[in-house]
Amino acid sequence: MSKLNAVSDLLTYLGEGRRTIHYTGWIGYRNLGDEILLEAARESFAPAKVVWVKDYHNALVRKLVDGHAHELAMLGGGTQIGERSPIARFAAAVARSKAGFVLGAGVTPALDGPVPDWLKRWGDVLRPLEYVGTRGPESAETLRRAGVNAQVLGDPVCWFSQAPDFWKPEPQLIGMNIGTSHGHMYGDEKKVQDTFAQVAKQLVAQGHRVEFFCVWPDDLEVTRRVAADAGLKNPVIHEIYEGARTFQEAVRKVQVFVGIKLHACALAMCASVPTLMVEYRAKCREYAGTMGTEAFCLRSDTLDAGGMLALVEELKARGPAVAADMYPRAQAIRQRIAALARDILGRHGWTPAA
């Protein structure tokens, strides 16, 4: 972000009135997953205005931001609660708001052993809130260890749930998403990327077409290398860094989606596309559990090309049934989000959108 854009964003934020909802999340980095979670929050909580501000380190700017009050403070989706997390930013937002709540955040699992210090600190922040809704049951159970009355809401990505007839597959077209986690992945990243290249190469040899979906600029170099290693000289790479429906319009035509980034896979699944998700962190399996697709979720540290290819064939054969099973699960989460928004907005003087 340029200095000029940063100043413009700051002035826009400071110009907003108090009757707003402050959003805490990993925003402003062109990561599709995090950007669409803010998009879901804004749509579901309309007509209230959901605003965010980057984490400024300049003391004067920090003072201006810390003095700007809001009606509500929202902690958004994504794995926001853990040892590395925006606890200070969210706690500050809650302090300058009338109330706070959590919209489907994920939690780093801590289900065994002593309660870690980071979880105790988060417990102190979360216990007084109006509502704490998590991405899935493991996240809720972890927070309950800190005395938080956490409820399972579901991932806000399900706001973008589409009916099975939205999926318009082209035969033999496979969508693929690969990327980096900068070392925060089960197993060896390079081996995982090499396995994706092997799978893409064999799919092409079997007569499939493979199109790649890049959802974070940091993933583009890896995507190009995997495509090259698969022997694709002029690969189709969809670079989509914002816009949930933009991504879904592009992905709806694939017969099967194979991906590693959680919200690339989740958006495909919400578009009713049969999806093979590689679990590179615990959050992937937690989401798969809410969608009933654990059988199509493989850990990255035990990945092999043969197993992936077998599941691609199974998803091709069972595609319509898989899509039909995912849809009501995603819709149930969307309806819970809508009901929560109506309740919170109504309690704070807004008339919820129809």
C-alpha positions as CSV (number, residue, x, y, z in Angstrom):
1,M,0.0,0.0,0.0
2,S,1.5,3.4,-1.0
3,K,1.8,6.2,1.5
4,L,-0.8,8.2,-0.5
5,N,-3.3,5.4,-0.3
6,A,-2.6,4.9,3.4
7,V,-3.2,8.5,4.1
8,S,-6.4,8.5,2.0
9,D,-7.6,5.3,3.8
10,L,-6.9,6.9,7.2
11,L,-8.8,10.1,6.4
12,T,-11.8,8.0,5.1
13,Y,-11.8,6.0,8.3
14,L,-11.6,9.1,10.6
15,G,-14.4,10.7,8.6
16,E,-16.8,8.0,9.4
17,G,-19.3,8.7,12.2
18,R,-19.6,6.7,15.4
19,R,-22.6,4.7,14.1
20,T,-20.3,2.1,12.5
21,I,-19.1,-1.4,13.2
22,H,-15.3,-1.7,13.5
23,Y,-13.9,-4.8,11.8
24,T,-10.7,-6.5,12.9
25,G,-9.2,-8.9,10.4
26,W,-6.2,-9.5,8.2
27,I,-7.2,-6.9,5.6
28,G,-5.3,-4.9,3.0
29,Y,-2.9,-7.6,1.8
30,R,-4.8,-8.7,-1.3
31,N,-5.5,-12.1,0.2
32,L,-8.8,-13.2,-1.3
33,G,-9.8,-15.3,1.7
34,D,-9.5,-12.5,4.2
35,E,-11.0,-9.9,1.8
36,I,-14.1,-11.9,1.1
37,L,-14.7,-12.4,4.9
38,L,-14.9,-8.6,5.2
39,E,-17.2,-8.6,2.1
40,A,-19.5,-11.2,3.9
41,A,-19.5,-9.1,7.0
42,R,-20.5,-5.9,5.1
43,E,-23.3,-7.6,3.2
44,S,-24.7,-9.5,6.1
45,F,-24.7,-6.5,8.5
46,A,-26.2,-4.0,6.0
47,P,-27.4,-1.3,6.4
48,A,-24.9,-0.8,9.2
49,K,-21.5,0.4,7.9
50,V,-18.6,-2.0,8.6
51,V,-15.3,-0.2,8.6
52,W,-11.6,-1.2,9.1
53,V,-8.3,0.6,9.6
54,K,-4.8,-0.8,9.2
55,D,-2.5,-1.2,12.1
56,Y,-0.6,2.0,12.1
57,H,2.6,2.2,14.2
58,N,3.1,6.0,14.1
59,A,2.3,7.3,17.6
60,L,0.3,10.3,16.4
61,V,-1.7,8.3,14.0
62,R,-2.3,5.6,16.6
63,K,-3.6,8.3,18.9
64,L,-6.1,9.5,16.3
65,V,-7.3,6.0,15.6
66,D,-7.6,5.1,19.3
67,G,-9.7,8.1,19.8
68,H,-12.2,7.2,17.1
69,A,-15.3,5.6,18.6
70,H,-17.7,3.0,17.1
71,E,-21.1,1.6,18.0
72,L,-19.8,-2.0,17.8
73,A,-16.5,-3.9,17.4
74,M,-16.5,-7.1,15.3
75,L,-13.8,-9.7,15.2
76,G,-14.1,-11.2,11.7
77,G,-13.5,-14.6,10.2
78,G,-10.2,-16.4,9.6
79,T,-7.9,-17.8,12.2
80,Q,-7.9,-14.6,14.3
81,I,-7.5,-16.2,17.7
82,G,-4.1,-17.7,18.6
83,E,-0.6,-17.0,19.8
84,R,0.0,-14.8,16.7
85,S,-3.1,-12.7,16.5
86,P,-4.6,-9.2,16.5
87,I,-5.6,-9.3,20.2
88,A,-4.3,-5.8,21.0
89,R,-6.1,-4.2,18.0
90,F,-9.4,-6.0,18.8
91,A,-9.3,-5.2,22.5
92,A,-8.6,-1.5,21.7
93,A,-11.6,-1.5,19.3
94,V,-13.9,-3.1,21.9
95,A,-12.7,-0.5,24.4
96,R,-13.9,2.4,22.2
97,S,-17.2,0.7,21.2
98,K,-20.4,0.1,23.1
99,A,-20.2,-3.6,22.6
100,G,-18.3,-6.3,20.7
101,F,-18.9,-9.7,19.1
102,V,-17.1,-12.4,17.1
103,L,-18.3,-13.4,13.6
104,G,-17.1,-17.0,12.8
105,A,-13.5,-16.6,13.8
106,G,-11.2,-19.6,13.9
107,V,-9.0,-20.5,16.9
108,T,-5.6,-22.2,16.9
109,P,-6.4,-25.6,18.5
110,A,-5.4,-26.0,22.1
111,L,-7.6,-28.9,23.3
112,D,-5.1,-30.8,25.5
113,G,-2.7,-30.0,28.3
114,P,-2.5,-26.8,30.3
115,V,-4.4,-23.8,29.0
116,P,-1.8,-21.7,27.2
117,D,-1.2,-18.1,28.2
118,W,-2.4,-16.7,24.8
119,L,-5.7,-18.5,25.3
120,K,-6.1,-17.0,28.8
121,R,-5.5,-13.5,27.5
122,W,-8.0,-14.0,24.7
123,G,-10.5,-15.4,27.3
124,D,-10.2,-12.1,29.2
125,V,-11.1,-10.1,26.0
126,L,-13.9,-12.4,24.8
127,R,-15.8,-13.3,28.0
128,P,-17.6,-9.9,28.3
129,L,-18.7,-9.8,24.6
130,E,-22.3,-9.9,23.4
131,Y,-21.7,-13.0,21.2
132,V,-18.8,-15.2,20.3
133,G,-19.4,-17.4,17.2
134,T,-16.6,-19.6,15.9
135,R,-15.8,-21.3,12.6
136,G,-16.3,-24.8,13.9
137,P,-16.6,-27.0,17.0
138,E,-12.9,-27.4,17.6
139,S,-12.5,-23.6,17.8
140,A,-15.5,-23.3,20.2
141,E,-14.2,-26.1,22.4
142,T,-10.8,-24.4,22.7
143,L,-12.4,-21.1,23.8
144,R,-14.6,-22.8,26.3
145,R,-11.4,-24.0,28.1
146,A,-10.8,-20.2,28.8
147,G,-14.3,-19.8,30.2
148,V,-15.8,-18.2,27.0
149,N,-19.4,-19.0,26.1
150,A,-18.5,-19.8,22.5
151,Q,-21.1,-20.9,20.0
152,V,-20.5,-22.6,16.6
153,L,-21.6,-20.2,13.9
154,G,-19.7,-21.5,10.9
155,D,-17.3,-19.8,8.5
156,P,-18.7,-16.5,7.1
157,V,-17.6,-17.6,3.6
158,C,-20.9,-19.6,3.6
159,W,-22.6,-16.3,3.1
160,F,-21.8,-16.9,-0.5
161,S,-23.5,-20.2,-0.7
162,Q,-24.9,-21.0,-4.2
163,A,-27.5,-23.7,-5.1
164,P,-26.2,-26.8,-6.9
165,D,-27.5,-25.6,-10.3
166,F,-25.0,-22.7,-10.1
167,W,-22.3,-25.3,-10.9
168,K,-21.9,-25.5,-14.7
169,P,-19.0,-28.0,-15.2
170,E,-17.2,-28.4,-18.4
171,P,-16.1,-32.1,-18.9
172,Q,-12.5,-32.8,-18.0
173,L,-11.8,-29.3,-16.7
174,I,-10.0,-29.3,-13.4
175,G,-9.4,-26.2,-11.2
176,M,-6.2,-26.1,-9.1
177,N,-5.0,-23.9,-6.4
178,I,-1.5,-24.1,-4.9
179,G,0.6,-21.6,-2.9
180,T,3.0,-21.0,0.0
181,S,2.4,-20.6,3.7
182,H,6.0,-19.4,4.3
183,G,6.8,-22.5,6.3
184,H,3.5,-22.8,8.3
185,M,2.4,-26.0,6.7
186,Y,2.1,-29.7,7.8
187,G,5.1,-31.3,6.1
188,D,7.5,-29.9,3.5
189,E,6.1,-27.2,1.3
190,K,8.4,-28.1,-1.6
191,K,7.3,-31.7,-1.5
192,V,3.6,-30.6,-1.4
193,Q,4.1,-28.4,-4.4
194,D,5.9,-31.1,-6.3
195,T,3.0,-33.5,-5.6
196,F,0.6,-30.9,-7.1
197,A,2.8,-30.7,-10.2
198,Q,2.7,-34.5,-10.5
199,V,-1.0,-34.5,-10.2
200,A,-1.5,-31.7,-12.8
201,K,0.9,-33.5,-15.2
202,Q,-0.9,-36.8,-14.9
203,L,-4.3,-35.1,-15.3
204,V,-3.2,-33.5,-18.5
205,A,-1.8,-36.8,-19.7
206,Q,-5.2,-38.4,-19.1
207,G,-6.9,-35.8,-21.3
208,H,-7.9,-33.2,-18.7
209,R,-7.5,-29.5,-18.9
210,V,-6.1,-27.8,-15.8
211,E,-6.7,-24.2,-14.9
212,F,-5.0,-22.6,-11.9
213,F,-6.6,-20.2,-9.4
214,C,-4.2,-17.8,-7.5
215,V,-5.8,-16.0,-4.6
216,W,-2.8,-14.2,-3.0
217,P,0.0,-12.4,-4.9
218,D,2.6,-14.3,-2.8
219,D,1.3,-17.5,-4.4
220,L,1.8,-16.5,-8.0
221,E,5.5,-17.5,-8.3
222,V,4.7,-21.0,-6.9
223,T,1.7,-21.3,-9.1
224,R,3.8,-20.6,-12.2
225,R,6.5,-23.0,-11.1
226,V,4.0,-25.8,-10.4
227,A,2.4,-25.3,-13.9
228,A,5.9,-25.3,-15.5
229,D,6.9,-28.5,-13.7
230,A,3.6,-30.1,-14.9
231,G,4.7,-29.3,-18.5
232,L,2.2,-26.5,-19.1
233,K,3.8,-24.0,-21.4
234,N,1.0,-21.4,-21.4
235,P,-1.0,-22.2,-18.3
236,V,-4.3,-20.5,-17.6
237,I,-3.9,-18.7,-14.2
238,H,-6.9,-16.9,-12.8
239,E,-5.5,-14.2,-10.5
240,I,-8.4,-13.2,-8.2
241,Y,-7.5,-11.2,-5.1
242,E,-10.9,-9.8,-4.2
243,G,-14.6,-10.4,-4.9
244,A,-16.2,-13.7,-3.8
245,R,-18.6,-13.8,-6.7
246,T,-15.8,-13.0,-9.2
247,F,-14.0,-16.1,-8.0
248,Q,-17.2,-18.2,-8.1
249,E,-18.1,-17.1,-11.6
250,A,-14.7,-18.4,-12.7
251,V,-14.7,-21.6,-10.7
252,R,-18.2,-22.7,-11.5
253,K,-17.1,-24.2,-14.8
254,V,-14.6,-26.7,-13.4
255,Q,-15.6,-30.3,-12.9
256,V,-13.5,-30.8,-9.8
257,F,-11.5,-28.2,-7.8
258,V,-8.2,-29.3,-6.1
259,G,-6.8,-26.7,-3.7
260,I,-4.8,-26.0,-0.6
261,K,-5.8,-22.5,0.5
262,L,-8.8,-22.7,2.8
263,H,-11.0,-20.0,1.3
264,A,-10.2,-20.8,-2.3
265,C,-11.5,-24.3,-1.5
266,A,-14.4,-23.0,0.6
267,L,-15.6,-20.6,-2.1
268,A,-15.5,-23.4,-4.6
269,M,-17.5,-25.6,-2.3
270,C,-20.0,-22.7,-1.7
271,A,-20.3,-22.6,-5.5
272,S,-21.4,-26.3,-5.3
273,V,-18.2,-27.4,-7.0
274,P,-16.9,-30.8,-5.8
275,T,-13.6,-30.1,-4.1
276,L,-10.5,-32.0,-2.9
277,M,-9.0,-29.9,-0.2
278,V,-5.4,-30.4,1.1
279,E,-5.3,-29.8,4.8
280,Y,-2.1,-27.7,5.3
281,R,-3.3,-26.5,8.7
282,A,-6.0,-27.6,11.2
283,K,-8.4,-25.0,9.9
284,C,-9.0,-26.9,6.7
285,R,-10.3,-30.0,8.3
286,E,-12.4,-28.0,10.7
287,Y,-14.1,-26.4,7.7
288,A,-14.4,-29.7,5.9
289,G,-16.2,-31.1,9.0
290,T,-18.8,-28.4,8.8
291,M,-19.5,-29.2,5.2
292,G,-19.4,-33.0,5.6
293,T,-16.5,-33.4,3.2
294,E,-13.8,-34.9,5.5
295,A,-13.4,-37.8,3.1
296,F,-12.1,-35.4,0.5
297,C,-9.6,-33.6,2.8
298,L,-6.0,-34.9,2.7
299,R,-3.2,-33.8,5.0
300,S,-0.3,-32.1,3.3
301,D,2.3,-34.1,5.2
302,T,1.0,-37.5,4.0
303,L,0.1,-36.4,0.4
304,D,0.7,-38.6,-2.6
305,A,-0.3,-38.1,-6.2
306,G,-2.0,-41.5,-6.5
307,G,-4.3,-40.8,-3.6
308,M,-5.2,-37.4,-5.0
309,L,-5.9,-38.7,-8.4
310,A,-8.2,-41.4,-7.1
311,L,-10.2,-38.8,-5.2
312,V,-10.4,-36.6,-8.2
313,E,-12.0,-39.5,-10.1
314,E,-14.4,-40.2,-7.2
315,L,-15.5,-36.6,-7.2
316,K,-16.0,-36.7,-10.9
317,A,-18.2,-39.7,-10.5
318,R,-20.1,-38.5,-7.5
319,G,-20.1,-34.8,-8.3
320,P,-23.9,-34.0,-8.3
321,A,-24.4,-36.0,-5.0
322,V,-21.5,-34.2,-3.3
323,A,-22.9,-30.8,-4.5
324,A,-26.3,-31.6,-3.2
325,D,-25.0,-32.6,0.2
326,M,-22.8,-29.5,0.6
327,Y,-25.5,-26.9,-0.2
328,P,-27.9,-27.3,2.7
329,R,-24.9,-27.3,5.1
330,A,-23.6,-24.0,3.7
331,Q,-27.1,-22.6,3.6
332,A,-27.7,-23.4,7.3
333,I,-24.6,-21.4,8.2
334,R,-25.7,-18.5,6.0
335,Q,-29.1,-18.5,7.7
336,R,-27.4,-18.5,11.1
337,I,-25.3,-15.5,10.1
338,A,-28.4,-13.7,8.8
339,A,-30.3,-14.4,12.1
340,L,-27.3,-13.2,14.1
341,A,-27.1,-10.0,12.1
342,R,-30.8,-9.2,12.5
343,D,-30.5,-9.8,16.3
344,I,-27.4,-7.6,16.8
345,L,-28.5,-4.8,14.5
346,G,-32.0,-4.7,16.1
347,R,-30.6,-4.5,19.6
348,H,-28.4,-1.5,18.6
349,G,-31.1,0.5,16.8
350,W,-30.6,-0.4,13.2
351,T,-33.4,-1.7,11.0
352,P,-31.9,-4.9,9.4
353,A,-32.0,-5.1,5.6
354,A,-34.8,-7.3,4.2
